[in-house]
Amino acid sequence: TILVTGALGQIGSELVTKLRAEYGADQVIATDIQKKSDNDVVNSGPFELLDVTDAKAMFAIAQSYKVDTVIHLAALLSATAEAKPLLAWNLNMGGLVNALEVARELQCQFFTPSSIGAFGPNTPKDNTPQDTIQRPTTMYGVNKVSGELLCDYYHHKFGLDTRGIRFPGLISYVAPPGGGTTDYAVEIYYEALKKGAYTSYIGEGTYMDMMYMPDALQAIVDLMEADPSKLIHRNAFNVTAMSAAPEDFGAAIKKHMPDFTLTYQVDPVRQAIAESWPNSIDPSAAQAEWGFRAAYDLDRMTKDMLEKLSGKLFTPSHSA
Ligand code: VAH
């Protein structure tokens, strides 16, 4: 069975649904620190309350469900981590080491995300290589680089099958991200449909890598099912679908909603985080070692987001 932490988060809420469809509902144990009652993840298969900083509780759940794969998603994202750095260190690193220890003791395959946030101001910013300098200046970045190193350590020290992906900003319509720097790229679609306008807290011309959630979920499954003998890297692979700035999202939305207007009110904190990250990263290692490919570009993602969000925002929700 597969244990997922942070199952109600932006990635978890869709990954659990995908994994249950692929491997069977009772094979995926969803856990999160909170429980939402009318929620598909909570109601479509096993769900347990879990605070990932509680090592004993995590081990007890993993043992009782005979877990053989751990997908550790519970974490604070970049902007929240920058506001509460010590809490971020304790939760992001404490949760990760607990999850790695559970995986080691039960000999589980292990996945946790890294991020383009694992790179810093003196990392080459354009077509950032898979192997390059990583001196991030945010607490989130420090957590992600430390996490990459810790996961590689558990692989070469204990033989644990750890695998990771450096995700770009992820765009989705099921569960919004919480406290990220790239969240503007999700908010813009909601606001376009609700108000026909969006004021971006990230400035014009600020490029970051982005990807649609369906591509992110497929990447996790593809990496976890990849032939380990083909993996030169493990923690963690650069992946991306597009490098885009706020005006690119605006232009893509205008193709469907000509009256949409985009304005700017830059948030210096999140702008500084964004500027410390790459403009575009090189996904060639993931393509070569496990066949990564993104199916959605900006236009195809925008069309799907606007269609799916319209359905979600403007039809009465029939609770399951
Ligand atoms: C964040 N969405 O903004 C996350 C992600 C690359 C961005 O790490 O913090």
Boltz pocket constraint, residues with backbone or C-beta under 6 A from the ligand:
constraints:
  - pocket:
      binder: B
      contacts: [[A, 77], [A, 78], [A, 79], [A, 114], [A, 115], [A, 116], [A, 117], [A, 140], [A, 167], [A, 168], [A, 169], [A, 170], [A, 177], [A, 179], [A, 180], [A, 181], [A, 182], [A, 183], [A, 209]]
      max_distance: 6.0
